[in-house]
Amino acid sequence: MKIVFAGTPDFAVAPLKNIIENGYEVVGVITQQDKPQGRKAILTPPPVKTFALAHNIPVLQPEKIRDEIENVKVLGGELLVTCAYGQILTQAVLDCFPKGVWNIHAGLLPQYRGASPIQSCIINGETTTGVSIMKTELGLDSGDVLCVEETPISPTETYGELSERLSVLGAKLIVQALAAIKGGKYTLTAQATDGVQVVRKINKEHAKIDFNRPVNEIVNLVRGMNPAPVAYAILGENKLNIYRAERAVLTDEENAAFGFAAIGEVLSDKPKRGLLVKCADGAIKLTEVQLSGGKRMSGGDLLNGRKVQKGQVFTC
């Protein structure tokens, strides 16, 4: 069974690696184009391309896959596995693969269809997620499901940490799915028509913290934006990136002053207490932060350096 693999980020590398290690013939990889990265805008290949070239697998990088159908056919694949590829497939692409197109989806369907299933489930405070192997059709993540496995989400787990776990889980499931497809012994389950939820792509504009929100919502936003695009707040003319946060337990003295403080106000001047900020229903402790151009540090260290002071108010 000749397989073509379409994927782009780090998340897709573990599944591709596991497919190869389990003896399947990967005849080609389709990935996004190289993009400029970092302050010097150095043109950088996607992680999947780097892995494929290291294993002597031909790589195709179409600007728009729908415009390069003949090049897709030349790869000679019977089956296409997609994993965080980043382009919508047309019917002409689906028709290139007689044994189907199968997607590794990092979420539980029909919830969390779309571009950001991992980030969105964290931001929404979900306690469970999973990976679904789905047969792709023209609708957005609407195809029948071959197999699924759930996993709990830790209350402190970040987007990056959960992504790593789901990548490994997806690598395991796709090999199980390929064995079933190869043997012709599998059952597809149609997705429920109720409970459908489509999630948008997460951008930097979604990462700004509004301290008018409840503490738990802000903590979840911080988790869902770590490591990228990174939650942030504005203090005067400074932008503060926030990588980790938790609900603060206030002392009696801090509680006494809490009612007089403004939303977004820094409540503590003691580095050992950490960087405490008033929110809608309590206080949040910003435990790992970074000023623009600076290094990551604890909130307490930021207070200790007098770069943030008690009584200052974050813009909401």
Secondary structure, DSSP 8 states (H G I E B T S, - for coil): -EEEEEE-SGGGHHHHHHHHHTT-EEEEEE----EEETTTTEEE--HHHHHHHHTT--EE--SSGGG-HHHHHHT--SEEEEES--S---HHHHTT-TT-EEEEESS-SSTTEES-HHHHHHHTT-SEEEEEEEE--SSTT-S-EEEEEEEE--TT--HHHHHHHHHHHHHHHHHHHHHHHHHT----B---SSS--EE----GGG-B--TTS-HHHHHHHHHHTTTTT-EEEEETTEEEEEEEEEE----HHHHHHHTTS-TTBB----TTT-EEEEETTEEEEEEEEEETTS--EEHHHHHHTTSS-TT-B-B-
